[in-house]
Amino acid sequence: MSKVTVTQLSEQQYRVSGELTRNSISAERLLNKKPQSDHKTWYFDLSEVSRVDTAGLAWLIHSFAELKQQGIHLELQNIPEQLQKLMQLGQVTNLFE
């Protein structure tokens, strides 16, 4: 099991790495503080995500909702095939477009 990590690369670019699974995300929050950025769109690079399950997808949706409340749009980049399939099954692909 590889815990999920979110690394800030710039004011609006983040890299998510590790596993987005029930066992690895637990109470992991996207951000531990309020965003101090004027950017209205944030980008998540998911190229280093090794595994995803429905809990990981729920974590992304929750993160999307938290950011949306703050007026920030979340865009996903380099989405792993496993996550793309889960998004299609859950009919949530349009949330991240």
All heavy atoms as an XYZ file, in Angstrom:
788
protein
N       0.837     -1.178      0.000
C       0.000      0.000      0.000
C       0.880      1.239      0.000
O       1.818      1.347      0.766
C      -0.914     -0.004      1.223
C      -1.711      1.261      1.361
S      -2.824      1.264      2.787
C      -1.690      1.286      4.128
N       0.565      2.179     -0.856
C       1.297      3.426     -0.984
C       0.353      4.579     -0.669
O      -0.617      4.792     -1.381
C       1.835      3.545     -2.410
O       2.385      4.813     -2.628
N       0.617      5.294      0.402
C      -0.242      6.397      0.802
C      -0.280      7.470     -0.279
O       0.704      7.720     -0.955
C       0.277      6.993      2.106
C      -0.626      8.057      2.661
C      -0.137      8.584      3.979
C      -1.140      9.617      4.444
N      -0.611     10.532      5.397
N      -1.417      8.096     -0.415
C      -1.558      9.169     -1.386
C      -0.837     10.413     -0.863
O      -0.876     10.713      0.326
C      -3.047      9.468     -1.689
C      -3.772     10.013     -0.472
C      -3.172     10.438     -2.842
N      -0.152     11.104     -1.764
C       0.469     12.378     -1.424
C       0.077     13.403     -2.472
O      -0.063     13.085     -3.651
C       2.005     12.287     -1.341
O       2.503     11.812     -2.591
C       2.455     11.365     -0.227
N      -0.112     14.621     -2.014
C      -0.426     15.733     -2.902
C       0.703     16.740     -2.762
O       0.928     17.286     -1.685
C      -1.783     16.383     -2.542
C      -2.079     17.539     -3.482
C      -2.894     15.353     -2.579
N       1.421     16.962     -3.853
C       2.562     17.863     -3.856
C       2.221     19.097     -4.674
O       1.791     18.975     -5.824
C       3.793     17.172     -4.475
O       4.019     15.933     -3.789
C       5.017     18.043     -4.380
N       2.410     20.261     -4.095
C       2.145     21.506     -4.813
C       3.353     21.840     -5.673
O       4.465     21.995     -5.176
C       1.844     22.639     -3.837
C       1.429     23.904     -4.542
C       0.914     24.965     -3.579
O       0.867     24.772     -2.374
N       0.522     26.099     -4.119
N       3.135     21.950     -6.991
C       4.204     22.261     -7.931
C       4.269     23.752     -8.241
O       5.333     24.279     -8.535
C       4.005     21.473     -9.229
C       3.909     19.949     -9.068
C       3.572     19.302    -10.394
C       5.193     19.385     -8.491
N       3.133     24.408     -8.201
C       3.041     25.853     -8.406
C       1.751     26.315     -7.731
O       1.077     25.525     -7.084
C       3.024     26.196     -9.902
O       1.808     25.777    -10.500
N       1.398     27.580     -7.906
C       0.186     28.092     -7.252
C      -1.066     27.349     -7.670
O      -2.027     27.280     -6.922
C       0.008     29.589     -7.540
C       0.877     30.466     -6.697
C       0.511     31.930     -6.842
O      -0.605     32.254     -7.317
O       1.351     32.754     -6.484
N      -1.065     26.806     -8.888
C      -2.273     26.152     -9.362
C      -2.044     24.733     -9.882
O      -2.976     24.092    -10.347
C      -2.946     27.011    -10.438
C      -2.152     27.126    -11.728
C      -2.750     28.103    -12.687
O      -2.361     29.248    -12.695
N      -3.694     27.665    -13.498
N      -0.841     24.213     -9.765
C      -0.525     22.874    -10.261
C      -0.126     21.972     -9.101
O       0.738     22.321     -8.305
C       0.628     22.946    -11.266
C       1.020     21.613    -11.865
C       0.044     21.114    -12.904
O      -0.512     21.898    -13.664
N      -0.176     19.830    -12.951
N      -0.773     20.787     -9.040
C      -0.512     19.810     -7.988
C      -0.261     18.450     -8.612
O      -0.825     18.138     -9.654
C      -1.706     19.701     -7.034
C      -1.947     20.970     -6.252
C      -2.632     22.030     -6.820
C      -1.470     21.110     -4.960
C      -2.840     23.204     -6.107
C      -1.671     22.272     -4.235
C      -2.354     23.319     -4.824
O      -2.542     24.472     -4.117
N       0.575     17.643     -7.956
C       0.793     16.269     -8.403
C       0.250     15.338     -7.325
O       0.606     15.453     -6.156
C       2.268     15.971     -8.610
C       2.485     14.503     -9.023
C       3.938     14.144     -9.224
N       4.528     14.986    -10.251
C       5.624     15.732    -10.037
N       6.226     15.740     -8.890
N       6.120     16.459    -11.017
N      -0.617     14.428     -7.735
C      -1.157     13.417     -6.836
C      -0.409     12.129     -7.154
O      -0.317     11.725     -8.309
C      -2.674     13.224     -7.048
C      -3.222     12.180     -6.095
C      -3.404     14.558     -6.870
N       0.138     11.484     -6.117
C       0.876     10.247     -6.343
C       0.518      9.212     -5.282
O      -0.016      9.545     -4.228
C       2.385     10.510     -6.353
O       2.790     11.140     -5.167
N       0.801      7.960     -5.605
C       0.474      6.863     -4.704
C      -0.846      6.223     -5.087
O      -1.279      6.288     -6.234
N      -1.483      5.610     -4.113
C      -2.752      4.925     -4.338
C      -3.915      5.767     -3.839
O      -3.860      6.308     -2.740
C      -2.765      3.581     -3.609
C      -1.779      2.592     -4.154
C      -1.849      1.244     -3.459
O      -2.685      1.068     -2.543
O      -1.064      0.368     -3.837
N      -4.938      5.863     -4.648
C      -6.192      6.505     -4.242
C      -7.168      5.377     -3.925
O      -8.034      5.040     -4.723
C      -6.742      7.385     -5.364
C      -6.019      8.701     -5.626
C      -6.618      9.406     -6.832
C      -6.081      9.587     -4.415
N      -6.996      4.781     -2.760
C      -7.832      3.648     -2.362
C      -8.355      3.843     -0.950
O      -7.870      4.687     -0.202
C      -7.040      2.326     -2.409
O      -5.996      2.377     -1.429
C      -6.458      2.060     -3.780
N      -9.308      3.035     -0.608
C      -9.931      3.065      0.723
C      -8.882      2.969      1.820
O      -8.965      3.630      2.845
C     -10.932      1.911      0.807
C     -11.509      1.628      2.156
C     -12.519      0.488      2.076
N     -11.951     -0.772      1.663
C     -11.430     -1.669      2.492
N     -11.401     -1.443      3.774
N     -10.951     -2.797      2.030
N      -7.869      2.154      1.612
C      -6.847      1.934      2.634
C      -5.789      3.028      2.702
O      -5.100      3.153      3.705
C      -6.148      0.592      2.407
C      -7.101     -0.561      2.569
O      -7.966     -0.543      3.434
N      -6.960     -1.563      1.724
N      -5.640      3.797      1.645
C      -4.541      4.764      1.622
C      -4.956      6.207      1.861
O      -4.140      7.020      2.278
C      -3.791      4.671      0.294
O      -4.632      5.051     -0.773
N      -6.213      6.542      1.602
C      -6.591      7.948      1.756
C      -7.130      8.273      3.137
O      -6.968      9.391      3.609
C      -7.594      8.413      0.676
C      -8.841      7.563      0.679
C      -6.957      8.458     -0.666
C      -9.907      8.038     -0.260
N      -7.759      7.330      3.798
C      -8.374      7.503      5.125
C      -8.913      8.924      5.290
O      -9.824      9.318      4.612
C      -7.401      7.105      6.229
O      -6.242      7.895      6.191
N      -8.334      9.696      6.168
C      -8.831     11.051      6.443
C      -7.993     12.103      5.735
O      -8.002     13.272      6.111
C      -8.844     11.305      7.938
N      -7.253     11.718      4.720
C      -6.396     12.654      3.991
C      -7.243     13.765      3.381
O      -8.214     13.515      2.694
C      -5.655     11.909      2.873
C      -4.721     12.759      2.071
C      -3.452     13.123      2.820
O      -3.060     12.389      3.740
O      -2.867     14.152      2.468
N      -6.855     14.976      3.688
C      -7.528     16.131      3.101
C      -6.681     16.659      1.963
O      -5.464     16.589      2.012
C      -7.742     17.220      4.142
C      -8.793     16.870      5.161
C      -9.109     18.029      6.060
N      -9.374     19.250      5.333
C     -10.583     19.720      5.054
N     -11.635     19.060      5.440
N     -10.740     20.843      4.391
N      -7.343     17.203      0.977
C      -6.623     17.772     -0.150
C      -5.712     18.893      0.321
O      -4.545     18.943      0.006
C      -7.614     18.295     -1.191
C      -7.018     19.144     -2.304
C      -6.056     18.291     -3.119
C      -8.101     19.702     -3.183
N      -6.264     19.777      1.102
C      -5.503     20.926      1.595
C      -5.728     21.067      3.088
O      -6.844     20.914      3.560
C      -5.964     22.205      0.898
C      -5.818     22.221     -0.620
C      -6.525     23.429     -1.185
C      -4.362     22.222     -1.011
N      -4.692     21.356      3.808
C      -4.809     21.553      5.246
C      -5.017     23.016      5.609
O      -5.151     23.353      6.766
C      -3.570     21.001      5.959
C      -3.473     19.503      5.810
O      -4.485     18.816      5.835
N      -2.282     19.005      5.639
N      -5.004     23.868      4.617
C      -5.219     25.287      4.855
C      -6.050     25.854      3.717
O      -6.198     25.240      2.667
C      -3.884     26.025      4.951
C      -3.039     25.897      3.711
C      -1.725     26.598      3.863
C      -0.948     26.438      2.559
N       0.294     27.093      2.532
N      -6.556     27.034      3.920
C      -7.365     27.694      2.898
C      -6.464     28.163      1.755
O      -5.388     28.686      1.995
C      -8.098     28.880      3.515
C      -9.241     29.359      2.700
C     -10.126     30.251      3.514
C     -11.296     30.619      2.645
N     -12.498     30.807      3.353
N      -6.883     27.977      0.527
C      -6.068     28.389     -0.612
C      -5.788     29.895     -0.590
O      -6.666     30.690     -0.290
C      -6.921     28.034     -1.822
C      -7.921     27.069     -1.345
C      -8.130     27.354      0.107
N      -4.556     30.250     -0.894
C      -4.143     31.654     -0.933
C      -3.813     32.060     -2.368
O      -2.915     32.842     -2.592
C      -2.918     31.857     -0.034
C      -3.137     31.497      1.410
C      -4.163     32.385      2.087
O      -4.200     33.595      1.866
N      -5.027     31.791      2.886
N      -4.526     31.539     -3.305
C      -4.241     31.756     -4.719
C      -5.380     32.522     -5.387
O      -6.539     32.350     -5.044
C      -4.051     30.412     -5.410
O      -3.903     30.588     -6.791
N      -5.026     33.351     -6.361
C      -6.031     34.071     -7.137
C      -6.472     33.270     -8.362
O      -7.381     33.677     -9.064
C      -5.473     35.417     -7.602
C      -5.264     36.374     -6.445
O      -5.974     36.252     -5.429
O      -4.379     37.250     -6.558
N      -5.822     32.141     -8.605
C      -6.145     31.339     -9.777
C      -7.505     30.667     -9.591
O      -7.801     30.126     -8.539
C      -5.070     30.282    -10.027
C      -3.743     30.876    -10.364
N      -3.457     31.398    -11.602
C      -2.630     31.047     -9.617
C      -2.228     31.860    -11.605
N      -1.705     31.666    -10.410
N      -8.307     30.688    -10.633
C      -9.652     30.116    -10.574
C      -9.705     28.677    -11.054
O     -10.731     28.030    -10.950
C     -10.623     30.973    -11.404
C     -10.764     32.385    -10.864
C     -11.367     32.372     -9.483
C     -11.490     33.768     -8.930
N     -11.761     33.816     -7.525
N      -8.609     28.174    -11.597
C      -8.536     26.783    -12.017
C      -7.283     26.157    -11.433
O      -6.207     26.744    -11.509
C      -8.488     26.662    -13.556
O      -9.647     27.289    -14.104
C      -8.458     25.208    -13.993
N      -7.443     24.991    -10.824
C      -6.311     24.216    -10.322
C      -6.217     22.940    -11.138
O      -7.234     22.389    -11.573
C      -6.500     23.866     -8.857
C      -6.258     25.007     -7.927
C      -6.105     26.325     -8.248
C      -6.157     24.941     -6.516
N      -5.915     27.072     -7.122
C      -5.938     26.251     -6.039
C      -6.222     23.900     -5.603
C      -5.792     26.540     -4.691
C      -6.084     24.190     -4.260
C      -5.859     25.496     -3.820
N      -4.998     22.468    -11.334
C      -4.739     21.288    -12.139
C      -4.112     20.202    -11.272
O      -3.161     20.457    -10.544
C      -3.796     21.634    -13.296
C      -4.354     22.717    -14.179
C      -4.036     24.056    -13.950
C      -5.220     22.413    -15.223
C      -4.565     25.063    -14.741
C      -5.754     23.415    -16.017
C      -5.416     24.738    -15.769
O      -5.947     25.731    -16.554
N      -4.665     18.997    -11.366
C      -4.134     17.829    -10.659
C      -3.518     16.900    -11.685
O      -4.219     16.365    -12.544
C      -5.264     17.062     -9.961
C      -5.606     17.556     -8.593
C      -5.304     18.829     -8.173
C      -6.251     16.710     -7.714
C      -5.641     19.257     -6.903
C      -6.596     17.124     -6.443
C      -6.290     18.398     -6.036
N      -2.219     16.691    -11.605
C      -1.527     15.728    -12.452
C      -1.602     14.373    -11.755
O      -1.078     14.202    -10.657
C      -0.075     16.158    -12.639
C       0.728     15.163    -13.449
O       0.156     14.169    -13.947
O       1.949     15.382    -13.587
N      -2.271     13.421    -12.374
C      -2.481     12.104    -11.782
C      -1.567     11.037    -12.395
O      -1.798      9.844    -12.211
C      -3.948     11.687    -11.947
C      -4.976     12.644    -11.355
C      -6.383     12.166    -11.686
C      -4.796     12.783     -9.863
N      -0.518     11.457    -13.086
C       0.351     10.503    -13.778
C       1.073      9.553    -12.826
O       1.506      8.479    -13.241
C       1.382     11.239    -14.647
O       2.195     12.082    -13.850
N       1.201      9.906    -11.550
C       1.903      9.049    -10.599
C       0.947      8.285     -9.666
O       1.370      7.736     -8.659
C       2.897      9.868     -9.787
C       4.027     10.406    -10.651
C       5.093     11.127     -9.861
O       5.083     11.074     -8.618
O       5.940     11.756    -10.502
N      -0.331      8.255    -10.030
C      -1.297      7.468     -9.261
C      -1.194      6.024     -9.741
O      -1.357      5.738    -10.925
C      -2.733      8.012     -9.436
C      -3.754      7.066     -8.824
C      -2.836      9.401     -8.826
N      -0.909      5.120     -8.807
C      -0.665      3.729     -9.192
C      -1.919      2.856     -9.141
O      -2.000      1.842     -9.833
C       0.404      3.122     -8.287
O       0.016      3.210     -6.927
N      -2.899      3.242     -8.339
C      -4.112      2.423     -8.192
C      -5.247      3.305     -7.698
O      -5.029      4.229     -6.930
C      -3.831      1.318     -7.176
C      -4.789      0.194     -7.242
C      -4.286     -1.020     -6.460
N      -5.473     -1.692     -5.969
C      -5.765     -1.875     -4.698
N      -4.952     -1.481     -3.766
N      -6.873     -2.470     -4.358
N      -6.469      2.990     -8.125
C      -7.648      3.774     -7.741
C      -8.805      2.828     -7.477
O      -8.984      1.844     -8.191
C      -8.064      4.759     -8.861
C      -9.227      5.617     -8.413
C      -6.915      5.620     -9.313
N      -9.608      3.137     -6.451
C     -10.868      2.422     -6.254
C     -11.975      3.462     -6.069
O     -11.741      4.661     -6.216
C     -10.786      1.412     -5.102
C     -10.599      2.039     -3.736
O     -10.730      3.280     -3.591
O     -10.329      1.285     -2.781
N     -13.170      3.012     -5.760
C     -14.297      3.946     -5.649
C     -14.110      4.954     -4.516
O     -14.577      6.082     -4.615
C     -15.626      3.188     -5.457
O     -15.503      2.305     -4.337
C     -15.993      2.405     -6.711
N     -13.406      4.576     -3.459
C     -13.133      5.530     -2.376
C     -12.216      6.642     -2.870
O     -12.375      7.807     -2.484
C     -12.505      4.820     -1.180
N     -11.275      6.300     -3.733
C     -10.396      7.312     -4.319
C     -11.170      8.266     -5.210
O     -10.934      9.483     -5.192
N     -12.091      7.722     -5.984
C     -12.942      8.577     -6.818
C     -13.791      9.488     -5.938
O     -13.925     10.680     -6.207
C     -13.828      7.730     -7.729
C     -14.831      8.491     -8.587
C     -14.158      9.519     -9.481
C     -15.665      7.513     -9.411
N     -14.342      8.951     -4.864
C     -15.146      9.767     -3.941
C     -14.297     10.875     -3.331
O     -14.768     12.006     -3.155
C     -15.743      8.886     -2.846
N     -13.042     10.576     -3.017
C     -12.125     11.587     -2.467
C     -11.912     12.719     -3.468
O     -11.931     13.896     -3.106
C     -10.797     10.926     -2.099
C      -9.771     11.857     -1.527
C      -9.694     12.304     -0.238
C      -8.678     12.448     -2.218
N      -8.607     13.128     -0.097
C      -7.961     13.236     -1.298
C      -8.223     12.376     -3.540
C      -6.822     13.948     -1.642
C      -7.090     13.096     -3.891
C      -6.405     13.861     -2.942
N     -11.747     12.370     -4.742
C     -11.591     13.400     -5.779
C     -12.859     14.239     -5.921
O     -12.788     15.465     -6.063
C     -11.229     12.756     -7.121
C      -9.799     12.273     -7.271
C      -9.655     11.451     -8.550
C      -8.830     13.443     -7.273
N     -14.015     13.595     -5.875
C     -15.287     14.325     -5.986
C     -15.451     15.256     -4.787
O     -15.869     16.406     -4.936
C     -16.472     13.348     -6.116
C     -16.393     12.616     -7.454
C     -17.810     14.072     -5.967
C     -17.350     11.453     -7.598
N     -15.110     14.782     -3.602
C     -15.183     15.618     -2.399
C     -14.235     16.815     -2.525
O     -14.594     17.941     -2.173
C     -14.849     14.794     -1.160
C     -14.857     15.589      0.105
N     -16.016     16.009      0.712
C     -13.839     16.073      0.849
C     -15.708     16.708      1.786
N     -14.394     16.766      1.890
N     -13.027     16.575     -3.024
C     -12.060     17.654     -3.230
C     -12.600     18.666     -4.228
O     -12.480     19.881     -4.035
C     -10.730     17.087     -3.731
O     -10.176     16.205     -2.783
N     -13.210     18.160     -5.301
C     -13.822     19.017     -6.314
C     -14.874     19.926     -5.662
O     -14.909     21.132     -5.904
C     -14.453     18.143     -7.406
C     -15.303     18.895     -8.377
C     -14.741     19.539     -9.460
C     -16.683     18.960     -8.211
C     -15.523     20.243    -10.361
C     -17.473     19.656     -9.108
C     -16.892     20.302    -10.190
N     -15.725     19.340     -4.811
C     -16.799     20.099     -4.157
C     -16.229     21.142     -3.197
O     -16.721     22.277     -3.148
C     -17.746     19.161     -3.419
N     -15.185     20.776     -2.441
C     -14.553     21.726     -1.515
C     -13.986     22.929     -2.262
O     -14.169     24.063     -1.846
C     -13.407     21.050     -0.751
C     -13.801     20.368      0.517
C     -12.560     19.923      1.293
O     -11.480     19.722      0.700
O     -12.693     19.774      2.512
N     -13.294     22.662     -3.359
C     -12.709     23.747     -4.143
C     -13.786     24.598     -4.812
O     -13.672     25.819     -4.873
C     -11.737     23.188     -5.178
C     -10.450     22.596     -4.604
C      -9.654     21.898     -5.695
C      -9.613     23.661     -3.922
N     -14.823     23.948     -5.304
C     -15.905     24.676     -5.976
C     -16.550     25.676     -5.027
O     -16.896     26.800     -5.423
C     -16.945     23.702     -6.518
C     -18.010     24.369     -7.355
C     -18.919     23.360     -7.994
C     -19.940     24.097     -8.850
N     -20.838     23.183     -9.523
N     -16.694     25.304     -3.747
C     -17.254     26.228     -2.757
C     -16.383     27.465     -2.579
O     -16.869     28.506     -2.152
C     -17.426     25.533     -1.406
C     -18.537     24.534     -1.377
C     -18.633     23.813     -0.038
O     -17.742     23.893      0.791
N     -19.736     23.114      0.166
N     -15.113     27.348     -2.919
C     -14.185     28.462     -2.800
C     -13.972     29.172     -4.135
O     -13.083     30.008     -4.265
C     -12.851     27.962     -2.239
C     -13.008     27.376     -0.855
C     -11.745     26.731     -0.372
O     -10.653     27.280     -0.517
N     -11.866     25.555      0.210
N     -14.780     28.790     -5.131
C     -14.709     29.431     -6.441
C     -13.581     28.935     -7.321
O     -13.171     29.621     -8.254
N     -13.075     27.741     -7.035
C     -11.957     27.179     -7.797
C     -12.432     25.949     -8.566
O     -13.079     25.069     -8.012
C     -10.794     26.795     -6.863
C     -10.278     28.042     -6.143
C      -9.673     26.109     -7.628
C      -9.315     27.756     -5.023
N     -12.111     25.896     -9.854
C     -12.441     24.753    -10.706
C     -11.264     23.784    -10.697
O     -10.110     24.204    -10.792
C     -12.722     25.227    -12.132
C     -12.997     24.114    -13.079
N     -14.164     23.386    -13.060
C     -12.244     23.585    -14.071
C     -14.117     22.464    -13.999
N     -12.967     22.568    -14.624
N     -11.534     22.499    -10.595
C     -10.499     21.468    -10.573
C     -10.471     20.741    -11.901
O     -11.502     20.251    -12.366
C     -10.784     20.471     -9.442
C      -9.855     19.273     -9.326
C      -8.423     19.723     -9.069
C     -10.327     18.354     -8.208
N      -9.302     20.697    -12.527
C      -9.124     19.932    -13.770
C      -8.111     18.833    -13.529
O      -7.059     19.073    -12.943
C      -8.625     20.844    -14.897
C      -9.726     21.616    -15.558
C      -9.276     22.286    -16.846
O      -8.392     21.750    -17.548
O      -9.819     23.345    -17.137
N      -8.438     17.631    -13.993
C      -7.552     16.488    -13.845
C      -6.734     16.303    -15.112
O      -7.264     16.414    -16.214
C      -8.363     15.216    -13.564
C      -9.291     15.260    -12.358
C     -10.033     13.938    -12.213
C      -8.515     15.579    -11.083
N      -5.451     15.992    -14.929
C      -4.553     15.750    -16.055
C      -3.952     14.359    -15.918
O      -3.745     13.872    -14.806
C      -3.428     16.782    -16.075
C      -3.900     18.201    -16.213
C      -2.764     19.207    -16.103
O      -1.837     19.019    -15.337
N      -2.849     20.271    -16.876
N      -3.646     13.733    -17.041
C      -3.004     12.412    -17.057
C      -3.785     11.409    -16.204
O      -3.232     10.752    -15.323
C      -1.559     12.510    -16.587
C      -0.754     13.482    -17.414
O      -0.776     13.412    -18.633
N      -0.070     14.402    -16.770
N      -5.069     11.299    -16.493
C      -5.970     10.431    -15.712
C      -5.677      8.967    -16.037
O      -5.746      8.565    -17.198
C      -7.440     10.760    -16.031
C      -7.726     12.230    -15.762
C      -8.378      9.873    -15.226
C      -9.070     12.704    -16.270
N      -5.351      8.152    -15.011
C      -5.106      6.729    -15.257
C      -6.345      6.044    -15.830
O      -7.480      6.432    -15.530
C      -4.794      6.173    -13.860
C      -4.464      7.342    -13.016
C      -5.198      8.510    -13.606
N      -6.118      5.029    -16.632
C      -7.218      4.310    -17.276
C      -8.204      3.752    -16.248
O      -9.421      3.801    -16.448
C      -6.661      3.174    -18.141
C      -7.716      2.465    -18.944
C      -7.131      1.393    -19.847
O      -5.933      1.441    -20.151
O      -7.896      0.498    -20.245
N      -7.691      3.233    -15.151
C      -8.549      2.668    -14.100
C      -9.516      3.735    -13.562
O     -10.697      3.468    -13.362
C      -7.663      2.128    -12.975
C      -8.407      1.349    -11.929
C      -7.440      0.793    -10.878
O      -6.371      1.343    -10.629
N      -7.833     -0.300    -10.256
N      -9.028      4.947    -13.371
C      -9.884      6.034    -12.887
C     -10.874      6.468    -13.963
O     -12.037      6.748    -13.665
C      -9.039      7.220    -12.422
C      -9.809      8.446    -11.938
C     -10.763      8.092    -10.801
C      -8.843      9.550    -11.502
N     -10.441      6.493    -15.209
C     -11.350      6.859    -16.297
C     -12.546      5.909    -16.341
O     -13.690      6.352    -16.507
C     -10.621      6.825    -17.640
C      -9.635      7.953    -17.825
C      -8.894      7.845    -19.149
O      -9.302      7.128    -20.060
N      -7.786      8.552    -19.253
N     -12.283      4.616    -16.158
C     -13.367      3.631    -16.176
C     -14.320      3.835    -14.998
O     -15.537      3.760    -15.161
C     -12.795      2.215    -16.155
C     -12.130      1.829    -17.452
C     -11.544      0.439    -17.390
C     -10.863      0.093    -18.694
N     -10.245     -1.227    -18.660
N     -13.765      4.099    -13.809
C     -14.616      4.354    -12.642
C     -15.469      5.601    -12.840
O     -16.643      5.634    -12.469
C     -13.768      4.501    -11.375
C     -13.176      3.236    -10.796
C     -12.234      3.579     -9.638
C     -14.276      2.297    -10.325
N     -14.877      6.640    -13.422
C     -15.614      7.878    -13.674
C     -16.758      7.642    -14.655
O     -17.846      8.184    -14.490
C     -14.664      8.963    -14.181
C     -13.689      9.447    -13.118
S     -12.366     10.488    -13.761
C     -13.286     11.950    -14.232
N     -16.512      6.816    -15.677
C     -17.556      6.505    -16.652
C     -18.670      5.697    -16.010
O     -19.856      5.969    -16.228
C     -16.966      5.753    -17.847
C     -16.106      6.622    -18.718
C     -15.339      5.827    -19.769
O     -15.290      4.595    -19.724
N     -14.727      6.533    -20.705
N     -18.302      4.701    -15.212
C     -19.308      3.875    -14.529
C     -20.158      4.714    -13.579
O     -21.363      4.504    -13.465
C     -18.636      2.738    -13.752
C     -18.109      1.584    -14.579
C     -17.274      0.648    -13.711
C     -19.254      0.831    -15.226
N     -19.520      5.638    -12.896
C     -20.241      6.498    -11.947
C     -20.885      7.708    -12.600
O     -21.546      8.505    -11.940
N     -20.690      7.849    -13.903
C     -21.247      8.956    -14.676
C     -20.873     10.315    -14.083
O     -21.702     11.212    -13.947
C     -22.762      8.813    -14.816
C     -23.159      7.540    -15.524
C     -24.659      7.373    -15.652
O     -25.446      8.096    -15.072
N     -25.065      6.374    -16.410
N     -19.587     10.460    -13.742
C     -19.106     11.727    -13.162
C     -17.992     12.342    -14.006
O     -17.355     13.302    -13.570
C     -18.620     11.540    -11.704
C     -19.761     11.142    -10.793
C     -17.475     10.533    -11.633
N     -17.770     11.835    -15.188
C     -16.700     12.342    -16.050
C     -16.840     13.831    -16.301
O     -15.854     14.569    -16.296
C     -16.703     11.579    -17.397
O     -16.638     10.171    -17.116
C     -15.540     11.975    -18.261
N     -18.065     14.297    -16.464
C     -18.290     15.712    -16.801
C     -17.946     16.666    -15.654
O     -17.767     17.858    -15.869
C     -19.734     15.928    -17.249
C     -20.739     15.571    -16.188
O     -20.440     14.776    -15.271
N     -21.923     16.126    -16.279
N     -17.829     16.177    -14.424
C     -17.458     17.052    -13.310
C     -16.087     17.673    -13.492
O     -15.853     18.805    -13.071
C     -17.443     16.261    -11.984
C     -18.747     15.904    -11.345
C     -18.499     15.118    -10.061
C     -19.559     17.154    -11.040
N     -15.185     16.940    -14.102
C     -13.799     17.364    -14.189
C     -13.402     17.892    -15.563
O     -12.228     18.001    -15.869
C     -12.891     16.188    -13.788
C     -13.157     15.699    -12.394
C     -13.928     14.573    -12.175
C     -12.662     16.379    -11.298
C     -14.178     14.115    -10.902
C     -12.915     15.940    -10.014
C     -13.673     14.815     -9.821
N     -14.365     18.225    -16.379
C     -14.061     18.759    -17.719
C     -14.049     20.262    -17.702
O     -14.632     20.919    -16.928
C     -15.093     18.252    -18.734
C     -14.976     16.761    -18.931
C     -16.025     16.216    -19.877
O     -17.047     16.891    -20.148
O     -15.843     15.100    -20.341
